[in-house]
Amino acid sequence: MGDIQLAARDAWFLYRDEVFADDSSMVMCGVYVFDTAGDPHPLRTRDELVGWANARLDRAAILRRRLHRVRWDLDYPFWTAAEDVEAADHVEVHEVGDTDRRALMALLDHHATKPVDLARPPWEIRFFTRVRGVDGVPEDATIAMTRYHHAAADGLGAVQVTRALFDDPDARPATGGPNRARHGAVVGALRTTSQTRRLVGAMSRAVAARKEIARMVESGEMSMPSSDRPRTRFNVGGPGDRVVDVVDLRLSDVRRVARGTGTTVNDVLVTIVGGALHKYLVDCGERPGSSLAAHVPWAFRDRAGTRSANRIGAMIVDMHTDEGDPLARLRLVHQAASAEKERVRHPATVNTTTLLDHAPSIYLKSALKLGRRRSRAADAEGIAMANTLITNVPRGDATLRLGNSPVIGGFGIAPIHRHARLAHAVTSLGDELTVCFTSDRQVMPDPAVYRAALRDEFVRLVERVHEAEPGVEVAS
């Protein structure tokens, strides 16, 4: 296993943690619930779980790689082989016992916010054993929390690592990019010169692409996301005391709604979130002056020439929250999402977003520092392009096991950031679909109210589909 240099898109997450040190860490957190009832010898002790992890260290490259920094960040860091990895440094075990839903969610979120030690391979698993007294969680369940730094993988990549750990023989965790001999500051400085020349070329292409985009927007061939979104209570200030909660749905129900309306699962989810968020703000006496929008990541797994572990881009989708009818809103969201997909995949747009791929390391870090200063200035007068985050990461079928204990569910926990104090992590495992939202108690003191609003929005949407399309089979 040779050295692999981080791509700029991956190093961005590393540098962001350093530049925005007072913000949430760029660590992906996944929660998996295992039913121990039918397991005669469930894995529960630290020795058992560390031994379990040690036996799996060769199942994914990320588990045996650590960062090597180039001095003064004159070039991007490297992933280097770490043969001395001990699972004991990456595994924690906590016995929970009797608890309740609110206390369990607070406990999990407390652990979700911890940074990952990047002096070691960038992963952790925290186990919570003998969980009792929580509705929807089997008695004496074991909960596993997987944590990977975003510099090492994106959401889909993290799922493959987790599936390999929990005994899916078909898991295909990434092996990383092409090998490159590790070098120091002198070679890094020389490479900065050549990278700068490539960046100048990319900037030239980006200027031409922006002119083409302006022409297409003027002719109506392309629509751009609005930058004139209302700033809600979730789009000012920085995160404080976090709150987390989960809504459980059935993936098959959501798919039936999507098929019955000619839309997608993502469209349905954006519609539900938009309606719930609008209702929550109205009930707070803060009716938005216009429609709200969502930041929706999308994966470009097939983009030629991409060597980064993070193959994700950003869509800004109008949630049409000013439309009260959930079915009409779903159709508008579908139109908005379809147009945004066309925009972000258009070659001209791609040419404006690949500047990051050509940026030298020192340029990228300087750009992040400039972004930090601008974000502080935006506290007073800035306008948010998106009001909330909605990620959707499918986890595959529910065949994972911890020893002989089967997985029965789980969810993701999304971080919140300055000016982005409400985030939704959607995950599906088997037929379970969960919407886990993270917010700040200062701006959402009553998460149970928002949780109920999300569920109610799905019920309202199903009822409207029944009314409008009585022959379509959807969830009842």
Number of C-alpha atoms within 10 A of each C-alpha: 13 14 21 22 27 23 23 26 23 24 22 21 18 22 21 20 16 14 16 16 10 12 17 20 23 23 27 22 26 23 19 21 24 25 22 24 15 10 13 9 11 21 20 18 14 15 12 13 23 20 16 17 19 16 12 15 17 13 18 20 17 25 24 22 25 22 22 20 18 19 14 12 18 21 27 22 25 24 26 20 20 16 10 9 17 18 21 15 14 21 20 17 18 16 14 18 15 14 12 13 16 13 12 19 14 15 13 19 20 14 13 24 20 12 16 19 13 13 9 18 26 24 26 21 23 20 23 23 22 18 22 19 16 16 9 10 18 18 17 21 25 28 26 22 24 23 25 27 24 25 24 27 25 20 23 19 18 26 21 21 23 23 23 21 23 20 16 17 10 9 18 15 21 16 12 20 16 10 14 12 9 18 16 16 15 13 13 20 18 12 16 20 12 11 18 15 15 17 19 14 13 21 17 13 16 20 14 14 18 15 12 14 22 15 13 14 13 11 10 9 12 16 17 14 17 14 12 14 19 19 19 21 18 24 22 20 17 18 23 17 11 21 22 24 22 23 17 18 16 15 17 16 20 23 18 19 23 19 15 17 19 10 20 20 18 20 23 25 24 28 29 25 26 30 29 23 22 23 20 19 16 12 10 11 9 13 15 16 11 12 17 27 26 22 19 20 17 16 15 13 12 8 11 7 6 16 18 21 24 25 21 16 14 15 19 24 27 27 29 24 25 16 16 12 13 25 21 16 24 27 18 19 25 24 16 19 23 15 17 21 16 13 20 19 13 13 13 19 17 16 18 20 15 17 18 17 19 21 23 25 27 15 17 21 20 13 12 17 17 12 15 15 10 12 15 14 11 15 15 10 9 16 18 21 20 26 28 25 24 22 23 22 20 15 20 16 14 17 14 24 19 23 17 17 21 19 24 20 24 23 28 28 27 28 27 27 23 19 25 24 28 27 25 28 22 24 23 24 23 17 16 19 24 23 27 23 27 25 26 21 16 15 20 20 14 11 19 14 12 21 20 12 21 24 17 15 21 24 16 16 23 21 18 16 22 18 12 11 13 11 10 15 15 21 18 8
